[in-house]
Amino acid sequence: MIVEKLKASLIAKQDELTKRLAAIETDFKKGRSQDFAEQCTESENDEVLDEIHQQTLLELQKIKQTLAMLQTEQYGICTDCGKPISKERLEALPYTKTCFNCSQE
């Protein structure tokens, strides 16, 4: 069944993202180099890591919302028109809340 397969996939992704967050947060807590040039590089890296951190948090939030919807049987129903979202769309975009037609409007 697509729902069980999707649920397992989302849980696996959630675990992966949680580990990624932990690694990023560990890196943020590390001390920085005394070398000025190295500090500049580290600062640039921190900016990139911060963006990855924010995107990871956003994706985790979407996963949690989708898992909650799976439990209430609202998953797979378009929030705009109330019609079922196609299986193909759900497989491609598991976080989607709208059907193809409504997403085009």
Secondary structure as a PSIPRED ss2 file (coil, helix, strand):
# PSIPRED VFORMAT (PSIPRED V4.0)

   1 M C   1.000  0.000  0.000
   2 I H   0.000  1.000  0.000
   3 V H   0.000  1.000  0.000
   4 E H   0.000  1.000  0.000
   5 K H   0.000  1.000  0.000
   6 L H   0.000  1.000  0.000
   7 K H   0.000  1.000  0.000
   8 A H   0.000  1.000  0.000
   9 S H   0.000  1.000  0.000
  10 L H   0.000  1.000  0.000
  11 I H   0.000  1.000  0.000
  12 A H   0.000  1.000  0.000
  13 K H   0.000  1.000  0.000
  14 Q H   0.000  1.000  0.000
  15 D H   0.000  1.000  0.000
  16 E H   0.000  1.000  0.000
  17 L H   0.000  1.000  0.000
  18 T H   0.000  1.000  0.000
  19 K H   0.000  1.000  0.000
  20 R H   0.000  1.000  0.000
  21 L H   0.000  1.000  0.000
  22 A H   0.000  1.000  0.000
  23 A H   0.000  1.000  0.000
  24 I H   0.000  1.000  0.000
  25 E H   0.000  1.000  0.000
  26 T H   0.000  1.000  0.000
  27 D H   0.000  1.000  0.000
  28 F H   0.000  1.000  0.000
  29 K H   0.000  1.000  0.000
  30 K C   1.000  0.000  0.000
  31 G C   1.000  0.000  0.000
  32 R C   1.000  0.000  0.000
  33 S C   1.000  0.000  0.000
  34 Q C   1.000  0.000  0.000
  35 D C   1.000  0.000  0.000
  36 F H   0.000  1.000  0.000
  37 A H   0.000  1.000  0.000
  38 E H   0.000  1.000  0.000
  39 Q H   0.000  1.000  0.000
  40 C H   0.000  1.000  0.000
  41 T H   0.000  1.000  0.000
  42 E H   0.000  1.000  0.000
  43 S H   0.000  1.000  0.000
  44 E H   0.000  1.000  0.000
  45 N H   0.000  1.000  0.000
  46 D H   0.000  1.000  0.000
  47 E H   0.000  1.000  0.000
  48 V H   0.000  1.000  0.000
  49 L H   0.000  1.000  0.000
  50 D H   0.000  1.000  0.000
  51 E H   0.000  1.000  0.000
  52 I H   0.000  1.000  0.000
  53 H H   0.000  1.000  0.000
  54 Q H   0.000  1.000  0.000
  55 Q H   0.000  1.000  0.000
  56 T H   0.000  1.000  0.000
  57 L H   0.000  1.000  0.000
  58 L H   0.000  1.000  0.000
  59 E H   0.000  1.000  0.000
  60 L H   0.000  1.000  0.000
  61 Q H   0.000  1.000  0.000
  62 K H   0.000  1.000  0.000
  63 I H   0.000  1.000  0.000
  64 K H   0.000  1.000  0.000
  65 Q H   0.000  1.000  0.000
  66 T H   0.000  1.000  0.000
  67 L H   0.000  1.000  0.000
  68 A H   0.000  1.000  0.000
  69 M H   0.000  1.000  0.000
  70 L H   0.000  1.000  0.000
  71 Q H   0.000  1.000  0.000
  72 T H   0.000  1.000  0.000
  73 E C   1.000  0.000  0.000
  74 Q C   1.000  0.000  0.000
  75 Y C   1.000  0.000  0.000
  76 G C   1.000  0.000  0.000
  77 I E   0.000  0.000  1.000
  78 C C   1.000  0.000  0.000
  79 T C   1.000  0.000  0.000
  80 D C   1.000  0.000  0.000
  81 C C   1.000  0.000  0.000
  82 G C   1.000  0.000  0.000
  83 K C   1.000  0.000  0.000
  84 P E   0.000  0.000  1.000
  85 I C   1.000  0.000  0.000
  86 S C   1.000  0.000  0.000
  87 K H   0.000  1.000  0.000
  88 E H   0.000  1.000  0.000
  89 R H   0.000  1.000  0.000
  90 L H   0.000  1.000  0.000
  91 E H   0.000  1.000  0.000
  92 A H   0.000  1.000  0.000
  93 L C   1.000  0.000  0.000
  94 P C   1.000  0.000  0.000
  95 Y C   1.000  0.000  0.000
  96 T C   1.000  0.000  0.000
  97 K C   1.000  0.000  0.000
  98 T C   1.000  0.000  0.000
  99 C C   1.000  0.000  0.000
 100 F H   0.000  1.000  0.000
 101 N H   0.000  1.000  0.000
 102 C H   0.000  1.000  0.000
 103 S H   0.000  1.000  0.000
 104 Q H   0.000  1.000  0.000
 105 E C   1.000  0.000  0.000
